[in-house]
């Protein structure tokens, strides 16, 4: 049985990015009543590809999200957008955990196969 350690590394980076996305969404939600606050975000897939390249191991490049409607106080946080973002990120995180569990299960199968 062949074990692919780079797959485990990629899944670790994927879960780290999902965690960063959840923190950013929570921060946006926490600032819904802060006058002048601008919604922040990052492109998940682009960040994952960038981190996979190994050229820039730094965290995600966070920017303000353009195209959102601002309220009279200058705040543009939308709970609808953040709720959707939260649900999508939870699904990504759950998928990453399931894939990682599959990796560990393969390792355990390989370990037990040699003892038989």
C-alpha positions in Angstrom: 0.0 0.0 0.0 1.3 3.4 -0.9 0.8 6.3 1.5 0.9 9.9 0.1 2.2 12.3 2.9 1.7 15.3 0.6 -2.0 14.6 0.6 -2.1 14.9 4.4 -0.1 18.2 4.2 -2.5 19.6 1.6 -5.5 18.6 3.8 -3.8 20.3 6.7 -3.5 23.5 4.7 -7.1 23.2 3.5 -8.3 22.9 7.1 -6.2 25.8 8.2 -7.7 28.0 5.4 -11.2 26.9 6.4 -10.4 27.8 10.0 -9.1 31.3 8.8 -12.3 31.7 6.8 -14.5 30.9 9.8 -12.6 33.4 12.0 -12.9 36.1 9.4 -16.7 35.5 9.0 -17.1 35.6 12.8 -15.1 38.9 12.8 -17.4 40.3 10.1 -20.5 39.3 12.1 -19.1 40.7 15.3 -18.6 44.1 13.6 -22.1 44.4 12.1 -22.8 47.4 14.3 -19.4 49.1 13.9 -19.8 52.3 12.0 -17.6 52.4 8.9 -16.6 48.8 9.1 -16.0 47.1 5.7 -16.5 43.4 5.1 -13.3 41.5 4.8 -12.6 38.3 2.9 -10.3 36.2 0.7 -10.7 33.9 -2.3 -10.5 30.5 -0.7 -9.7 28.5 -3.8 -7.1 31.0 -5.0 -5.5 31.0 -1.6 -5.4 27.3 -1.5 -3.7 27.1 -4.9 -1.2 29.8 -3.8 -0.3 27.9 -0.6 -0.1 24.6 -2.5 2.5 26.2 -4.8 4.8 26.6 -1.8 6.0 30.0 -3.0 4.4 32.0 -0.3 3.6 30.1 2.9 2.1 33.2 4.6 -1.6 33.3 5.6 -4.4 34.3 3.4 -4.3 37.8 1.7 -7.3 39.5 3.3 -9.0 42.3 1.4 -12.1 44.3 1.8 -15.0 42.9 -0.2 -16.2 45.1 -3.1 -19.7 45.4 -4.4 -21.6 45.3 -1.1 -24.3 47.9 -0.2 -23.2 50.1 2.6 -25.7 51.4 5.2 -25.8 55.2 6.0 -23.1 54.6 8.8 -20.7 53.2 6.2 -20.9 49.6 7.4 -21.4 47.1 4.6 -21.7 43.8 6.6 -24.6 41.7 5.4 -25.8 38.9 7.8 -27.2 37.1 4.8 -23.8 37.0 3.0 -22.0 36.1 6.2 -24.5 33.3 7.1 -24.1 31.8 3.6 -20.3 32.2 3.9 -20.4 30.4 7.3 -22.5 27.5 5.9 -20.2 27.0 2.9 -17.1 27.1 5.1 -18.6 24.6 7.5 -19.1 22.2 4.6 -15.6 22.7 3.4 -14.2 22.1 6.9 -16.4 18.9 7.3 -15.2 17.6 3.9 -11.6 18.3 4.8 -12.0 16.4 8.1 -13.6 13.4 6.3 -10.8 13.3 3.7 -8.2 13.4 6.5 -10.0 10.7 8.4 -9.8 8.6 5.2 -6.0 9.2 5.1 -5.6 8.1 8.6 -7.8 5.1 8.0 -5.6 4.1 5.1 -2.5 4.4 7.3 -4.1 2.2 10.0 -5.1 -0.4 7.3 -1.5 -0.5 6.1 -0.2 -0.9 9.7 -2.6 -3.7 10.5 -2.0 -5.4 7.1 1.6 -6.0 8.0 0.7 -7.6 11.4 -1.5 -10.2 9.7 
